[in-house]
Amino acid sequence: MKIAFFADSYKPYLSGVTNSAEILVNELRALGHKVYVLAPRYPGHVDSDPDILRFPSFSGGYPKFRLAVPIVRQIPEVDIIHSHSPFQAGLLARFVARRRGIPFVYSFHTLFTKYVHYARFVPQALAKMGIVAYLQGFCRGADQIITPSDLAKRVLRAWRIETPIAVIPSGIELHKYPKDFETTRKTLRHKYGIGEKEKVLLYVGRISKEKNIPFILKAFERLATRDTRLVLVGGGPLKLPRRKDVVLTGEIPYPDILSYYLIGDIFVFSSLTETQGLVLAEAKAAGLPIVALFAGGLVNTVRSGTDGYLVRRSVDVFVEHASRLLDDDALRQKMSQAAREDAREKFSSFTVAKQVETVYNSLIKSKEA
């Protein structure tokens, strides 16, 4: 089939959403489908893929983020349209789908109400009400919504959005992880001056307010008495204090970033805004047990007590569970194996693409009927 993806951000911009979309594009193409991507233009970036069609764009204020101006000369004839944003590109996607009488799918990747602090001149309560009202109207025009977790589905239902919803996680490309685990681990540890016997607490993601990174730093102050290091992989606007035992790598492009999971012994996460937490699935695929603050969107990703711990929002409790994994090598190895197996079974990008393909086929058949 022929598919059009619409997005308000795409590569080279790095985020969980852009990674998820690009991985799904790759897998659908591998299954034999023609996939076009319509997304913003980024200064200095030249696409080698002729099926990526770019909109004009301008700076969105957030580092490297661009606001799309969804104007394109010609949109290819396709069988289905799938939007990864409800805003500028999403509105054009919905309009084109309606006009052509083809199915329209929307992927709900982000809990937008958790990001209202970026609307600096609007009271947060008012901003949240406005976002919910907007999404209610936007989703009424979709034939199908895809969410990455049960929590995301429950949120939409709580907002009285009645459009059919399929829960399908974002996929991970297992074949892009380094095959030589030990060599990669030693090389990267040497690069950042990390000793072979040091235990590494690893975080991967944006360095931004909504990721609640100061919580991790507070917890690490209590754990730093051990032979440990904290490695934060990612870029973003949040300024963090410099410490000798904390490594800040800066932004690492995909798929190079998959190698960086091999630095770690435990993956730590304190964000409360995730619909799935793609980095947690990526960490599990690398064999890292998780210690994360409990948030509903992570329940589908972390099996607490089996391949990690989801804990309440207490530094004491977080430190207790991280210490347990640091001190007990056998427990850490057991959870590592469980994490790796679950990631390969549940989050394989091929498996995810087949689930999305099934949704597409069902919608197309319904329209034809």
Buried (B, 14 or more C-beta within 10 A) or exposed (E): BEBBBBBBBBBEBBBBBBBBBBBBBBBBBEBEBBBBBBBBBBEEEEBEEEBBBBBEBEEBEBEBBBBBBBEBEEBEEBBBBBBBBBBBBBBBBBBBBEEBEBBBBBBBBBBBBBBBEBBEEEEEEEBBEBBBEEBBEBBEBBBBBBBBBBBBBBBBEEBEBEBEBBBBBBBBBBEBBBEEEEEBBBBBBEEBEBEEEBBBBBBBBBBBBBBBBEBBBEBBBBBBEEEBBBBBBBBBEBEEEEBEBBBBBEBBEBBEBBBBBBBBBBBBBBBBBBBBBBBBBBBBBBBBBBBBBBBBBBBBBBBBEEBBBBBEEEBEBBBBBBBEBBEEEEEBEBBBEBBBBBBBEBBBBBBBBBBBBEBBEBBBEEEEE
